[in-house]
Amino acid sequence: MLSSNDSHITDEMLSAFIDNLLPENEHKFVEAAIKADAEVAWRVQSLRQTVAYLNELPELALPRSFALPANISLTESWLARQSTHQPKAAQLEVSTQDSGFWSGLRNYLQGPKGLSFNAMAAAIALALLVGGGFLYGDLLTENLRSLTNSAQVATTSQNTEIASNADANSSAGAETESDAADDSQDSSTIAQESDAAEMATSVSVAILPTETAIAMAATQQNVEPANAEFVDPAILTPSRPLAQPTSIPLSTPLTTPDMPLAQAPAAPAAASSSMANTVAPLTAQAQAVEGITDMAASSIERADADSEQFDSVEDRGEGIISSRKIDLPTDGSIANESMANESMETAAENYNEFIEEYSPTAEESNMGNQASSGSLESSSVIPFNVNTPQSAPSGVAAASSSQAQAAPLTESTTPQATIPPVELPPIVIEIDESTGALTGTIQVRQDNGTMGPLAVAYIGLGQLDAMTIDENGVAKYDATQYNESAVRYTSTDNNGLFIFTSIEPGAYVLIYNVNGTQSRLNMPTDIGNDVANNVEPTPEALVIEIRAGEQIDTGVLQYEKLP
Amino acid sequence: MTEEELIDSAKSGDVDSFNQLIYTYERLAYSVAHRTLRNPDLAADAVQNGFVKAFRGLNGFRGGNFRAWLMRIVTNCCYDILRAEKRRPTESLDHLLSGVEHLPYLTDPQESPEQYTSRMELGNLIETGIGTLPADQRVVIVLRDVHGYTYQEIADITQDAMGTVKSRLSRARGGLRDYLQQHSELLPETYRHKDASL
């Protein structure tokens, strides 16, 4: 604080003075002091200059739109998507018809356990370098011993289903083990060549097969031989595939940017869902079980050998850590090595809890298998099927069933781990009988030449109010005739998805709002079939007719350039 | 539609009307939040949470200055985040990487490199100086001297007495001036005190 000869003139008085908020007598007093005392004059001048500097500070650019979604019921999940401080997997709240294992799996992965599971990934990665290799080898050994025991039990009981399951699981386990070892070694090599962050990422990938192995063992133990009686005889044919899998080499990370670590546990589900409908003749089973037993025994030996390798990896990992200065975050997310180890153990416990809680019954296994026989669009893309609430479940079921019948029958002869096709539920928006809904995705040509989503943009819906009927009975709208002040707005998400609900029936145009300037979106190169079924749009205009009780999905609207 | 009409419409559940209000005030809200929280991500969270809370609590708005009411909610969200951050201190790696050498929102393509550098240094200095102030003073000085709120509006937003607002503002201005004086080599000649010891 600066001093002044006029000590009774405080900065508070001077602050009010420069804002002309002092009473008249005090104002005159300060004015006189300014003339009489250079120090007071400088204090006033410096305060004024400070305020002037603040006045000249530029306006901050908005990082994104803060507009609320049209359907406020989506707010919570939408907020989670928008949040940059605590990123969270994007998830629309949708009406789903499924339940049971798949629902449980999804809820688990999206719930607190799933979050903690993901959050522990970093801790697991660090822990793996130090002690993970040792633990990993032990777990694999125990797992494979368990598989061997299961196979032997199957041999004794002559239960064909268990034998087949053991085949699938043992094969997967063998692949898991070998690839995991490769991954772990790769991780070690990468760790020596890259920085700490990259090292953690690569190792976190290597841990996935371990989790898969744990889950597979747990699933195996939860399947009773009596499950065979629930298997539909119609699908118990020798040439029936063990599964209609999406084969993914375990050396490949089991994650994608859009469906990260949480999706990985689908692998054990594959084994469990394929158990109910995979069977082979008894003679083949006996041979298969013998082979499985040998394979599992061989795997145990290899796992033991790997344990020694992991000891070596552990030593190397410690060397890496000691030779590098890794500044741990100040928030204590990875406070120390013991915490990381504890997190790893907790993750394994949580996972086993999940498997026990959500392991499917025989019926669910059948259902899951039928559903999983459908096509998997992509593990990272949620198919956006908009249907009326009445037709959605049946439509989806029919598609899955037909695809299951048409699935080619192949026999898996080499050990491999599989991830089953996952039938994700369609997004169904609840609408009432008097209004409609509109959804769609907008893409625009990016600077790099590819089509990309129009993310976080203001998209409006303007209702057309002028319509004529031509001689052929076709309704025509003038796309320019909409009330600009009555345009409803929403914001696209990061995938360019927009949703309008509770739309009064009528014809509408989409509006693109840039900095307050409204521009009508024209007809794109590719639009959905439901758009303007009986409306002939004016040239270049995209006119969408909304009917009561219906949802319209425009599909992906692609634009080379937006207004 | 007037602001009152938009508010009435939003009270009946029309999100679009409320979004029209958001378009009007989001820049202001984000600016205040950013300069209060000193973190763009936290600021965005505060603004978004504030707008959602405002929409949900709109029926509690009994008229008057909507801007002040809205900013009070956003400011309270900022305080909530500050309290949470105080309990769980964190340091953004992104922030460490970017440092204070470059503030992209201060760029102006129309000026020369020398002008840009000079203004950048001064702008950085002022922004950093604001960051050294206590949070309650930060809010007041940003609302008053950056965004031009009246004392009464600030009192409404912060729910403090007018005298408290005046006091905080004067301390904030004095504190910022003293901070700038410590870096007088970056300031214009007229701003430097004749006695360097002061």
Contacts between the chains, C-beta under 8 A, distances in Angstrom:
chain1	res1	chain2	res2	distance
A	1	B	174	6.2
A	1	B	178	7.0
A	2	B	174	7.7
A	2	B	177	7.9
A	2	B	178	7.2
A	2	B	193	7.7
A	2	B	198	5.6
A	3	B	198	7.5
A	10	B	170	7.4
A	11	B	170	4.9
A	11	B	171	7.3
A	11	B	173	7.2
A	11	B	174	4.3
A	12	B	166	6.2
A	12	B	167	5.9
A	12	B	170	3.9
A	12	B	171	7.8
A	14	B	170	7.4
A	15	B	166	7.1
A	15	B	169	5.8
A	15	B	170	3.6
A	15	B	173	5.3
A	15	B	174	7.5
A	16	B	166	6.0
A	16	B	170	7.3
A	19	B	151	7.7
A	21	B	151	6.9
A	21	B	166	7.6
A	42	B	193	6.5
A	42	B	194	7.4
A	45	B	190	7.5
A	46	B	177	5.2
A	46	B	181	7.6
A	46	B	191	6.4
A	46	B	193	7.3
A	47	B	173	5.5
A	47	B	174	7.4
A	47	B	177	6.1
A	49	B	188	7.9
A	49	B	190	7.4
A	49	B	191	5.1
A	50	B	145	7.9
A	50	B	173	5.7
A	50	B	176	5.5
A	50	B	177	4.6
A	50	B	180	6.6
A	51	B	145	5.0
A	51	B	173	6.7
A	53	B	122	7.1
A	53	B	126	5.3
A	53	B	180	7.7
A	54	B	126	6.8
A	54	B	141	6.8
A	54	B	142	8.0
A	54	B	145	3.8
A	54	B	146	5.3
A	54	B	176	7.7
A	55	B	145	6.3
A	55	B	146	7.2
A	55	B	148	7.9
A	57	B	123	6.9
A	57	B	126	6.5
A	57	B	127	7.4
A	57	B	146	5.5
A	58	B	105	6.2
A	58	B	106	5.8
A	58	B	108	7.7
A	58	B	123	7.5
A	59	B	27	6.2
A	59	B	31	6.4
A	59	B	105	7.9
A	60	B	27	7.3
A	60	B	30	6.1
A	60	B	31	4.7
A	60	B	34	5.4
A	60	B	35	7.9
A	60	B	105	5.1
A	61	B	104	7.8
A	61	B	105	5.0
A	62	B	26	6.3
A	62	B	27	6.0
A	62	B	30	5.6
A	63	B	30	7.6
A	63	B	40	6.0
A	63	B	44	5.5
A	64	B	44	6.9
A	65	B	26	7.6
A	66	B	22	5.7
A	66	B	26	4.6
A	66	B	29	7.5
A	66	B	30	7.3
A	66	B	44	7.7
A	66	B	47	5.4
A	66	B	48	5.4
A	66	B	51	5.5
A	67	B	19	4.2
A	67	B	22	5.3
A	67	B	23	7.0
A	67	B	26	7.9
A	68	B	15	5.3
A	68	B	18	6.4
A	68	B	19	6.0
A	68	B	22	7.0
A	68	B	51	6.4
A	68	B	52	6.6
A	68	B	55	6.0
A	69	B	15	7.2
A	70	B	15	5.3
A	70	B	16	6.8
A	71	B	15	7.8
A	72	B	13	7.8
A	72	B	15	5.7
A	72	B	55	7.1
A	75	B	52	6.0
A	79	B	48	6.3
A	79	B	49	7.5
A	79	B	52	6.6
A	82	B	44	7.7
A	82	B	48	5.8
A	83	B	44	7.9
A	83	B	45	5.7
A	83	B	48	7.4
A	84	B	40	7.9
A	84	B	41	4.2
A	84	B	44	5.6
A	84	B	45	7.1
A	85	B	41	4.4
A	85	B	42	5.6
A	85	B	44	7.5
A	85	B	45	4.7
A	86	B	45	7.8
A	329	B	90	7.4
A	329	B	91	7.2
A	329	B	93	7.7
A	330	B	89	6.6
A	330	B	90	6.6
A	330	B	91	4.9
A	331	B	88	6.4
A	331	B	89	7.0
A	331	B	90	4.3
A	331	B	91	7.5
A	485	B	1	6.6
A	487	B	16	7.8
A	488	B	16	4.3
A	489	B	16	5.5
A	489	B	19	5.4
A	489	B	20	7.8
A	490	B	16	7.9
A	516	B	23	7.2
